Amino acid sequence: MDLTLDIPDELLAEARAIAAKEKRSLDELIEEGLKGILLDRYELKQPPDSDRK
């Protein structure tokens, strides 16, 4: 699924640097972060399945 987000330039640069350092895509990093927030804040039992693969 394609999605357009407005992310501050500085935050995006940090995320890209972390993704590159970990040899992962920016998409993977953002997905992991979103799942973490949903699990933590909303106490989901398990993360939603990813149907992108």
C-alpha angles and dihedrals in degrees: 000000000000120000133175118218132180105227121174111255094239093051092047091050090052092048092049091050092051092046091050092047090051092043091237133124122260087240091058092049093049092046091051091049094049092048090050092053093047092049094046103039100033098032095231112183093227136355119269113265115260112233094185097092 
